[in-house]
């Protein structure tokens, strides 16, 4: 297992306070937990992955995600069992969209 950590500063979008879990780890897919957290305007992402050695790919996917959503004060945890970058992006988008659906 490899653990990767990313921090993106200067986000502009705040999510509602309820946490969301999206995805299923046991299916060869991944799990995403996303929650609001006081992070001085930053978005942090921790990835635990069985696919060792793909840090550059993960960084590209996380930068793309951050550019799309510009989250701030958000903590994301990803548990990966070898999902493709497209599945990772889909699950992240689903988590954010699910949280926004419940927003007032």
N, C-alpha and C positions, 0 to 999 in steps of 0.2 A: 504494500500500500504506500502511496505517496500523498503527502499533504501539501497543497498549494494555497497561498494566501495572496489576495489582491485587495487594494484599497484605492478607491476612486474619490477624488475630492470635488467639491463645488457642484454637487447635484442641485437640481431645482424642484424635483417632484417629491412630495411627501406622501407616504402611503398611510392608510388607516392603521390603527394600533393592533388589530387582530392578526395573529400569525397564520400562515397557510402552509400546508404540505401538499406537494404535487408529485405524482409519479410513483413507481413501484420498483424498489431495488431488486427484489428477488427474480424479476423477469428479464434480467440482463439489461435493464434500463437504468434509470437513476431516480433519486429522490431529491427534491428541492424543498428546503424550509426557508421561508422569507418572513422577516418580522421587522417592525419598527424598533429603533434603538437610538438612544442619544449618542451620536457619533460626530458631533461638531460639524454637521453638514456632509459627512462622508458616507459612502456605501462600501461595506467590507464584504468580501466573499471568501469563504473557506471551502476548499474542495478536498475531499478524501476520495482518491481514485485507485482502482486496481490496475489501471493502464499507466504504468510508470514510463517516464521519458517523453511525455507529450506536453510539457510546460508551455512551449511556444504556441501550440495549438490552443491550449486552454486560455492563454493570455489574449490571443486574437479574438476568441469567442466572447470572453468577458469584456474586452474593450468595445466590441460591437454591441453587446447588450447594454453597456453603460451609455454609449452614444445614443442608442434608441430610447432609453427610458430616463436617463439623467436622475437617478434616484438619490435622495439624501436621507441621512439618518435611518439607514436600512442595513440590516445584517442578513446575509444569505449564507446558508450552509448547503453544500451539495455532497451527496454520497453517491458515487459513481461506480458502476460495474461494467464499464466499457462502452458506454453510449457514444454514438456518433455526434459530431459537432451540431448537426441539424437537430437531433433529438434534444441535445442540451439547450439550444436556443429556444426550441418549442416549449420545453418544460419551464424554462425561466419566464418566457412570455405568458404562459398559462398561469403561473403563480402570481405575477403582477396583475394580470387582467382579473383574476379571481378576487384579489384584494380590492381592486378598484370598483368591481361590481357591487361590493357591499358598502362602499363609501357613501356618505350622505350627500 
